[in-house]
Amino acid sequence: MSQAEAVARTPRPLWSLGLLRSEIAVTFRRWRTLALLAVLAGIPVLVGIAVRIETGDGGPGGGGGGGPAFLSQATHNGLFLVFASLAVTLPFFLPMSVGVIAGDSLAGEAHGGTLRYLLVAPAGRTRLLLVKYATTLTFCLVSTLTVALSALATGALLFPLGEVTLLSGTSVSFGEGLLRALAIAVAVAVSLTGVAAIGLFVSTLTTSGIAAMATTVGLLITVQILDSLPQLHALQPYLFPHYWLSFADLLRDPVYWDQLEKNLGLQALYAVVFGSAAWARFTTRDITA
């Protein structure tokens, strides 16, 4: 057996850090990705300025009972702008951005004619699928941290900082508040893993990146509507966005883990089900692009 034949018969590893690094670099160099991150970073700035203008005019600063959660507290402690911004972006802006990245992950390659070349060498279908999903999860974390860091910087510029009064009434130091903010950002990123898996599955069904992105975002909107209908209360605990706002329980002392654990389990279920469906579809798909 020649050396070339021996190399050819050597089983390729299921995971490749080199391929992952390359995919992450390509994804985050795209103008679409940078534009999405810029929009997400701009939302906390707009929210902070709006609250600042309202309080500057002698208004209640969101304390009148309306507005997103944590918005009234932001006028007294800029760190709460982080929690308010995540609450504002989580229902639509963050999952929409993830849906765009996930939906285009494979369909965009097929439409551009590069999917066949990725599968020849050194990738392979299962490994490429894992790398695409890992890249989308990386975007979940980066996009969430982008919102959090932008909100933190805006809150520090526009509002005072100091001890954080938790939802349970306990006061903690600003340092512990920052740690809880980081934990909340991670919890929000984990909440997006189900959407990422759905988008990846949709991306295996078509060769049009635009169609995959539109379908994923459309499914997101539809499920959000279903989750808001009281007539479907029996179904809602099984919908992936149902426990998204459970991150607020990290601002209690002690932390309420029940809803957080349910959210983690639900996202894991969606990741397994739709990840398996994506694998079954992609590994048997006739790649003609």
Disulfide bonds with the S-S distance in Angstrom:
none
